[in-house]
Amino acid sequence: MKRGLTGTVRITTNELFASEVLMPSLHAFRQTHPRILLELVASDRRLDLAKGEADVALRAGPPPSETYLVGRRIAKDTWSFYCSRAYAKRHKKPASLGELVNHQVLGPDPQAFANPLVDWHERSIPRRTILLRQNSIATLLASLRNGLGVGLMADFVARSDPHLVRCFETAIDAE
């Protein structure tokens, strides 16, 4: 009898990656490895792999700096400014980064996220234009869909969302 791989693998990622990247792959994984129990921790809080809080992490950004962790790039993660179709109809979508000063900007909470994209947002977007900061990418997406303002969103998610429109062509690399 062929034993195959068994055991438990704990995966951590944010809610957006869990729903848009990981979920479409899980059926094929289960077909290949039916005896592995997967535990998914979908949270914007980064679990510590070195402390054993998770076995595998799916994250945006640069690879881990710790020499005992292995990181692989699986895709390029670009972000652009988006707003809902309703917001664009009410306020006219901004056509450039400079026009964001005339809009309500939705953004990530810099205390919740430590990555180059958030650092860029903090340096580039005037504080007075920020309407709402959030500690969850999923709630940021919901805020955009509900027309609260203009904000950065991952292109791989927003491009196919029927409620959202890209404001201008400048894409920001999340790394």
Rosetta blueprint (number, residue, H / E / L):
1 M L
2 K L
3 R L
4 G L
5 L L
6 T L
7 G E
8 T E
9 V E
10 R E
11 I E
12 T E
13 T E
14 N L
15 E H
16 L H
17 F H
18 A H
19 S H
20 E H
21 V H
22 L H
23 M H
24 P H
25 S H
26 L H
27 H H
28 A H
29 F H
30 R H
31 Q H
32 T H
33 H L
34 P L
35 R L
36 I E
37 L E
38 L E
39 E E
40 L E
41 V E
42 A E
43 S L
44 D L
45 R L
46 R L
47 L L
48 D L
49 L L
50 A L
51 K L
52 G L
53 E L
54 A L
55 D L
56 V E
57 A E
58 L E
59 R L
60 A L
61 G L
62 P L
63 P L
64 P L
65 S L
66 E L
67 T L
68 Y L
69 L L
70 V L
71 G L
72 R L
73 R L
74 I L
75 A L
76 K L
77 D L
78 T E
79 W E
80 S E
81 F E
82 Y E
83 C E
84 S E
85 R H
86 A H
87 Y H
88 A H
89 K H
90 R H
91 H H
92 K L
93 K L
94 P L
95 A L
96 S L
97 L H
98 G H
99 E H
100 L H
101 V H
102 N H
103 H L
104 Q L
105 V E
106 L E
107 G E
108 P E
109 D L
110 P L
111 Q L
112 A L
113 F L
114 A L
115 N L
116 P H
117 L H
118 V H
119 D H
120 W H
121 H H
122 E H
123 R H
124 S H
125 I L
126 P L
127 R H
128 R H
129 T H
130 I E
131 L E
132 L E
133 R E
134 Q E
135 N L
136 S L
137 I H
138 A H
139 T H
140 L H
141 L H
142 A H
143 S H
144 L H
145 R H
146 N L
147 G L
148 L L
149 G L
150 V E
151 G E
152 L E
153 M E
154 A E
155 D H
156 F H
157 V H
158 A H
159 R L
160 S L
161 D L
162 P L
163 H L
164 L E
165 V E
166 R E
167 C L
168 F L
169 E L
170 T L
171 A L
172 I E
173 D E
174 A L
175 E L
